[in-house]
Amino acid sequence: MTIKLVLDSQAINNLDLFAAKNQIDSTLNKIIDYEQQLQLMIDYQREDNDPRELSEIPEIRLWFIRLDAVYPWIPFLLDWKTGELVRYTAMLVPHEFNRSEGIIFNPEALEIFVMNKIFVLSDWLQEQNIPSRSRLKSMAQLFGYELDDAFFEMI
């Protein structure tokens, strides 16, 4: 049940979450069925000679910051297999691009982001009665972090 959400320039420039809210809110009754099913299609108009990656455009980043403020648990919905979680993270975490290595996140900022999402998702998944430990470990591993079971005993 892949959900494709198209973000156009107007929505991004106006910080308009209407389409996102409609798509996301429609999943809430059966949220477990939509785990890792959301793809964000960005259709942002820019000059042909604009060399920036989408995550380097301030307007796009600001839209994602707003989305994250409204739905801090959205990594649960993002399609990790198609790179949506990493791209989403790039919108929120300072990084650089390397031709051979791809995205290189600021290590301290990435650690703060990942831990914030672990705490947010841990609480949210518990509220939804969805087992969380393996999901959270997988998410952390995607970014190069290993979470020990003892960590989960603390939270």
HELIX and SHEET records of a PDB file:
HELIX    1   1 SER A    9  ASN A   13  1                                   5    
HELIX    2   2 PHE A   18  ASP A   25  1                                   8    
HELIX    3   3 LEU A   28  TYR A   34  5                                   7    
HELIX    4   4 LEU A   54  GLU A   56  5                                   3    
HELIX    5   5 PRO A   58  VAL A   70  1                                  13    
HELIX    6   6 ILE A   74  PHE A   76  5                                   3    
HELIX    7   7 TRP A   80  THR A   82  5                                   3    
HELIX    8   8 GLU A   84  LEU A   92  1                                   9    
HELIX    9   9 PRO A  107  GLU A  127  1                                  21    
HELIX   10  10 ARG A  133  LEU A  142  1                                  10    
HELIX   11  11 ASP A  149  MET A  154  1                                   6    
SHEET    1   A 2 ILE A   3  ASP A   8  0                                        
SHEET    2   A 2 LEU A  38  ASP A  43  1                                        
SHEET    1   B 2 HIS A  95  ASN A  98  0                                        
SHEET    2   B 2 GLY A 102  PHE A 105 -1                                        
END                                                                             
